[in-house]
Amino acid sequence: MDAPVQTPLGRTRGQRLPWLLLAASVAVLLSRALFLPPTLEDIDSVNFALALERFDPRLHQPHPPGYPVYVLLARVVHAVIPDPPRALGLLSALAQAALVLPLFALFSRLSSTPGRAALSTLLVLCCPILWFNGARPMSDSVGLLFVISSQALLLRSLDKVTTLPAASLVAGLALGVRLQTGA
């Protein structure tokens, strides 16, 4: 059996990985949170803000189909951050920070080395359109988190079938975040 590879910090690569993923998540959160919007940008974000107080898709609070899972998550953030544009924007930033782990898990399954998986994750998180959406008061980033999480869990279920129900649940919830994610 091979001895664990020591890094310059004296830890094995496996011991450093959780800390590196945490650091990446914090960096993503900070890079998005610095640009939270002071106002709502379009009619859809206005509809989401209205749904923070009263959920009624008939009145476009929010617009149909209603995005019930997204609104529920937004209300949790809004309970802490009372300003609707900042609460919705922070939810997007938090979703992208949480995206680090499922993205890395997905790319780990698809690539041959952890280094390639890390580089792929970094490239996705540095994509300008993703970065832009990371502070927008919209459901895009949260929907992406749910879809990538379900994909990572589905790939994991190839080895561990007990993760299939969780993958199915997350995929189903994704439709309540952003209907387009199911397409």
Solvent accessible surface area in square Angstrom, and as a share of the most:
residue,aa,sasa,rsa
1,M,244,1.09
2,D,137,0.71
3,A,83,0.65
4,P,94,0.59
5,V,84,0.48
6,Q,112,0.50
7,T,15,0.08
8,P,139,0.87
9,L,133,0.66
10,G,50,0.48
11,R,110,0.40
12,T,23,0.13
13,R,163,0.59
14,G,58,0.56
15,Q,105,0.47
16,R,58,0.21
17,L,64,0.32
18,P,79,0.50
19,W,156,0.55
20,L,91,0.45
21,L,29,0.14
22,L,96,0.48
23,A,59,0.45
24,A,37,0.29
25,S,24,0.15
26,V,71,0.41
27,A,58,0.45
28,V,12,0.07
29,L,47,0.23
30,L,101,0.50
31,S,21,0.14
32,R,4,0.01
33,A,32,0.24
34,L,135,0.67
35,F,136,0.57
36,L,30,0.15
37,P,22,0.14
38,P,94,0.59
39,T,90,0.52
40,L,52,0.26
41,E,82,0.37
42,D,56,0.29
43,I,121,0.61
44,D,44,0.23
45,S,0,0.00
46,V,52,0.30
47,N,11,0.06
48,F,4,0.02
49,A,12,0.09
50,L,79,0.39
51,A,0,0.00
52,L,12,0.06
53,E,133,0.60
54,R,132,0.48
55,F,81,0.34
56,D,10,0.05
57,P,37,0.23
58,R,195,0.71
59,L,95,0.47
60,H,92,0.41
61,Q,31,0.14
62,P,0,0.00
63,H,27,0.12
64,P,74,0.47
65,P,73,0.46
66,G,0,0.00
67,Y,13,0.05
68,P,71,0.45
69,V,27,0.16
70,Y,0,0.00
71,V,6,0.03
72,L,114,0.57
73,L,58,0.29
74,A,1,0.01
75,R,87,0.32
76,V,94,0.54
77,V,17,0.10
78,H,30,0.13
79,A,89,0.69
80,V,116,0.67
81,I,50,0.25
82,P,106,0.67
83,D,57,0.30
84,P,42,0.26
85,P,12,0.07
86,R,95,0.35
87,A,0,0.00
88,L,0,0.00
89,G,0,0.00
90,L,35,0.18
91,L,14,0.07
92,S,0,0.00
93,A,0,0.00
94,L,72,0.36
95,A,4,0.03
96,Q,0,0.00
97,A,10,0.08
98,A,50,0.39
99,L,1,0.00
100,V,1,0.00
101,L,109,0.54
102,P,17,0.11
103,L,4,0.02
104,F,17,0.07
105,A,44,0.34
106,L,18,0.09
107,F,41,0.17
108,S,47,0.30
109,R,96,0.35
110,L,116,0.58
111,S,36,0.23
112,S,86,0.56
113,T,61,0.35
114,P,96,0.60
115,G,50,0.48
116,R,148,0.54
117,A,0,0.00
118,A,50,0.38
119,L,101,0.50
120,S,32,0.21
121,T,7,0.04
122,L,103,0.51
123,L,118,0.59
124,V,49,0.28
125,L,9,0.05
126,C,67,0.40
127,C,48,0.29
128,P,109,0.68
129,I,110,0.56
130,L,18,0.09
131,W,96,0.34
132,F,121,0.50
133,N,25,0.13
134,G,0,0.00
135,A,11,0.08
136,R,48,0.17
137,P,0,0.00
138,M,17,0.07
139,S,0,0.00
140,D,38,0.20
141,S,3,0.02
142,V,2,0.01
143,G,0,0.00
144,L,54,0.27
145,L,31,0.15
146,F,30,0.12
147,V,30,0.17
148,I,19,0.10
149,S,21,0.14
150,S,7,0.05
151,Q,76,0.34
152,A,13,0.10
153,L,50,0.25
154,L,76,0.38
155,L,41,0.20
156,R,115,0.42
157,S,15,0.09
158,L,124,0.62
159,D,100,0.52
160,K,95,0.40
161,V,106,0.61
162,T,97,0.57
163,T,23,0.13
164,L,76,0.38
165,P,92,0.58
166,A,45,0.35
167,A,0,0.00
168,S,63,0.41
169,L,113,0.56
170,V,29,0.17
171,A,42,0.32
172,G,42,0.41
173,L,68,0.34
174,A,4,0.03
175,L,80,0.40
176,G,11,0.10
177,V,0,0.00
178,R,53,0.19
179,L,92,0.46
180,Q,101,0.45
181,T,35,0.20
182,G,50,0.48
183,A,129,1.00
